[in-house]
């Protein structure tokens, strides 16, 4: 007989690439995870993993069986949620990942409010500008900026009309003047964002229906998008940021928008890994956050 705990450990081992990683996530010993997978293989009469002293990889049978195992676990979870009822008190663990600036300055207070409304819900928040592998990371919800290319992910739009926006502090513009054209950005101090060691120094704009790229430069670079925003507020230069990240600063007068009609589209999605249905917690989170994001994008200044 197949044990569902064994099935879950098989799925997580396949995602994480080793018994040790799966054991660490489940708070078990590697030998316990290995024994669970071996027990599953005996019950199925299949060899799911090819094992060696240096590596662990799925066999052809394992590759074929994996999507069925995921589907079984999803059906179990969905059945449990239906029996409990969608409107019952939210409980369990909700694991969330988000970009640093958006997470700290926009989502954090919303998540704190959401958690306070559901005291039996445990929240685990991971902030990083590195894009998490949703198949390997233990994530229920990811907030993603930009286009979602992976069709296997379940993605719902939170802010489909969000865009990038050029911003600078009034103090910077008083000292250096406002660029007359997009190409004049080459002569200004631009605040650059680093991702995976690469500086984003070719800024893309939508100009008269066409893509327009401006190479920029600056003496201040950081791999934390929140720091780039703070530098802009401090008057250190011009930043090209998501509107959601700088909306509060613009409304408070700390930043001023430049060329509002030229910003590149940057939609925000709520993404779940290989889930056919959202859990009650995720559905309620989405409903709340979609409403909040819509209110913020409605504040975008038009020329």
C-alpha positions in Angstrom: 0.0 0.0 0.0 1.3 3.5 -0.9 1.7 5.8 2.0 0.9 9.4 1.3 3.8 10.7 3.4 6.2 8.6 1.3 4.6 10.1 -1.8 5.1 13.6 -0.5 8.8 12.9 0.3 9.4 11.5 -3.1 8.0 14.7 -4.7 10.1 16.9 -2.5 13.3 14.8 -3.1 12.8 15.1 -6.8 12.4 18.9 -6.5 15.3 19.4 -4.1 17.7 16.9 -5.7 18.8 15.0 -2.6 17.6 13.0 0.4 19.5 15.4 2.6 17.7 18.5 1.3 14.3 16.9 1.5 15.1 15.6 5.1 16.2 19.1 6.2 12.9 20.6 4.8 10.8 17.9 6.5 12.8 17.9 9.8 13.8 14.3 9.3 17.0 12.3 9.0 18.3 11.6 5.5 18.0 7.9 6.2 14.3 8.3 7.0 13.7 10.0 3.7 15.7 7.3 1.8 13.7 4.6 3.5 10.4 6.3 2.7 11.3 6.5 -1.0 12.5 2.8 -1.0 9.2 1.8 0.6 7.3 3.7 -2.2 9.4 2.0 -4.9 8.6 -1.5 -3.4 4.9 -0.6 -3.2 4.8 0.6 -6.8 7.3 -2.0 -8.1 9.1 0.9 -9.8 12.7 2.3 -9.6 12.1 6.0 -9.2 15.7 7.2 -8.5 19.1 6.2 -9.8 21.4 6.4 -6.8 25.2 6.8 -6.7 27.6 8.0 -4.0 27.8 11.4 -5.7 24.4 12.0 -7.3 20.7 11.2 -7.2 18.6 11.6 -10.3 15.1 10.5 -11.5 15.0 7.4 -13.7 12.8 7.4 -16.8 10.1 5.7 -14.7 10.5 8.3 -12.0 10.1 11.1 -14.5 6.9 9.6 -15.8 5.5 8.9 -12.3 6.3 12.4 -10.8 3.4 14.4 -12.3 0.9 11.7 -11.2 2.3 11.9 -7.7 1.9 15.7 -7.7 -1.6 15.3 -8.9 -2.5 12.9 -6.1 -1.2 15.2 -3.5 -3.0 18.1 -5.0 -6.3 16.2 -5.0 -5.8 15.2 -1.3 -5.1 18.9 -0.4 -8.1 20.1 -2.4 -10.4 17.5 -0.9 -9.3 18.5 2.6 -10.0 22.2 1.9 -13.4 21.5 0.5 -14.4 19.4 3.5 -13.2 22.1 5.9 -15.0 24.8 3.9 -13.6 27.8 2.1 -14.8 30.2 4.8 -13.5 28.3 7.8 -10.7 29.9 9.9 -7.4 30.0 8.0 -4.6 28.0 9.6 -1.4 26.3 8.7 1.7 27.8 7.2 1.7 30.3 4.4 5.2 30.7 2.8 5.7 33.8 0.7 8.5 35.2 -1.4 8.7 38.7 -2.8 11.3 41.2 -4.3 13.1 43.2 -1.6 11.7 46.8 -2.2 8.2 45.7 -2.9 8.2 43.2 0.0 9.6 45.6 2.6 7.7 48.8 1.7 4.4 47.7 0.2 3.6 44.0 0.9 5.0 43.8 4.5 2.3 46.0 6.2 -0.4 44.2 4.1 0.9 40.8 5.1 1.1 41.8 8.8 -2.5 43.0 8.6 -3.6 39.8 6.9 -1.8 37.7 9.5 -3.4 39.7 12.3 -6.9 38.9 10.9 -6.1 35.2 10.9 -4.2 34.4 14.1 -4.0 30.7 13.5 -2.1 31.3 10.3 1.7 31.1 10.4 3.6 33.3 8.0 7.0 32.7 6.5 8.3 35.7 4.5 11.4 35.5 2.3 12.6 38.7 0.6 15.1 38.5 -2.2 15.6 40.0 -5.7 16.8 36.7 -6.9 14.0 34.8 -8.6 13.2 31.7 -6.6 12.9 28.3 -8.3 9.3 27.5 -7.3 9.8 23.8 -7.9 12.7 23.6 -5.5 11.9 26.2 -2.9 9.2 25.5 -0.3 7.0 28.4 -1.5 3.2 28.8 -1.5 3.1 32.2 -3.0 5.5 34.3 -5.0 5.1 37.9 -6.0 6.6 38.4 -9.5 7.2 41.5 -11.5 7.3 41.2 -15.2 6.1 38.7 -17.7 5.4 35.1 -16.5 6.7 32.7 -19.1 6.3 29.3 -17.3 2.8 27.9 -18.3 3.0 25.3 -15.5 2.8 28.1 -12.8 -0.6 29.4 -11.7 -0.4 33.2 -12.1 -3.0 35.8 -11.4 -2.6 39.5 -12.2 -2.4 41.8 -9.2 -1.3 45.0 -11.0 -1.5 44.3 -14.8 -1.0 48.0 -15.6 2.0 48.7 -13.4 5.0 50.1 -15.1 8.5 51.4 -14.5 8.9 55.0 -13.9 11.8 57.5 -13.9 12.0 59.3 -10.5 14.3 61.8 -8.9 14.2 63.8 -5.7 13.4 67.5 -5.9 16.8 68.3 -4.4 18.6 66.4 -7.3 16.6 68.2 -9.9 17.3 71.6 -8.3 21.0 70.9 -8.5 21.3 69.3 -11.9 18.1 70.2 -13.7 15.5 67.9 -15.3 16.6 66.0 -18.5 14.9 67.5 -21.5 14.7 64.2 -23.4 15.2 60.5 -22.6 18.6 60.5 -24.3 19.7 63.3 -22.0 19.7 60.7 -19.2 23.2 59.8 -20.5 24.5 63.0 -18.9 22.9 62.4 -15.5 23.8 60.4 -12.5 21.7 57.3 -12.8 21.3 54.9 -9.9 21.9 51.3 -11.1 20.5 48.0 -10.0 22.5 44.8 -10.0 21.1 41.4 -10.5 23.3 38.3 -10.5 26.3 40.6 -10.8 25.1 42.4 -13.9 24.3 46.1 -13.9 21.0 47.1 -15.6 22.5 50.1 -17.4 20.4 49.9 -20.6 17.0 51.4 -19.7 14.1 50.5 -22.0 11.2 52.8 -22.7 8.1 52.9 -24.8 8.4 55.9 -27.0 5.8 56.6 -29.7 4.8 53.0 -29.8 8.3 51.7 -30.3 11.0 50.4 -27.9 13.7 52.9 -27.1 16.9 52.0 -25.3 19.1 54.5 -23.5 22.5 53.4 -22.2 23.0 55.1 -18.8 25.8 55.3 -16.3 26.3 56.1 -12.6 28.7 55.8 -9.8 26.3 54.1 -7.4 25.1 50.5 -7.9 23.4 48.0 -5.6 21.9 44.5 -5.7 19.1 45.6 -3.3 16.4 47.5 -5.1 15.3 49.1 -1.9 18.7 50.8 -1.6 18.4 52.2 -5.1 15.1 53.8 -4.1 16.6 55.2 -0.9 19.5 56.7 -2.8 16.9 58.4 -5.1 15.0 59.8 -2.2 18.3 61.1 -0.8 18.9 63.1 -4.0 21.8 61.0 -5.3 20.5 60.6 -8.8 17.8 59.3 -11.1 16.3 55.8 -10.6 14.1 53.7 -12.9 11.7 51.9 -10.6 8.4 50.0 -10.4 5.6 52.5 -9.8 4.5 50.3 -6.9 7.9 50.8 -5.2 7.8 54.6 -5.4 4.1 55.4 -5.3 4.3 56.4 -1.6 7.4 58.5 -2.1 5.8 60.4 -5.1 2.6 61.0 -3.2 4.6 62.4 -0.2 6.7 64.7 -2.5 9.9 62.9 -1.8 10.3 61.9 -5.5 9.2 63.5 -8.7 8.2 61.5 -11.8 10.0 62.2 -15.1 8.5 61.4 -18.6 5.4 59.5 -17.1 4.2 58.4 -20.5 7.4 56.5 -21.4 7.7 53.9 -18.7 8.0 50.3 -19.7 5.2 47.9 -18.6 6.0 45.9 -15.5 2.9 43.9 -14.4 2.8 42.3 -10.9 1.5 38.7 -10.6 0.7 36.4 -7.7 2.2 33.0 -8.6 1.8 29.6 -7.1 3.9 26.5 -8.2 2.1 23.6 -9.9 -1.2 24.2 -8.2 -4.5 23.8 -10.1 -6.4 25.6 -7.4 -5.4 28.2 -4.8 -5.7 27.4 -1.1 -8.3 29.4 0.9 -5.5 31.5 2.4 -4.0 32.3 -1.0 -7.4 33.1 -2.4 -8.2 35.5 0.4 -4.7 37.0 0.1 -5.1 37.6 -3.6 -8.5 39.3 -3.2 -7.1 41.7 -0.6 -3.9 42.5 -2.5 -5.5 42.9 -5.9 -7.8 45.6 -4.4 -4.8 47.4 -2.8 -2.7 47.2 -6.0 -5.5 48.6 -8.1 -5.8 51.6 -5.8 -2.1 52.2 -6.1 -1.9 52.0 -9.9 -4.9 54.3 -10.2 -2.6 57.0 -8.7 -0.1 56.8 -11.6 0.5 60.3 -12.9 -0.3 60.9 -16.6 1.2 63.7 -18.6 
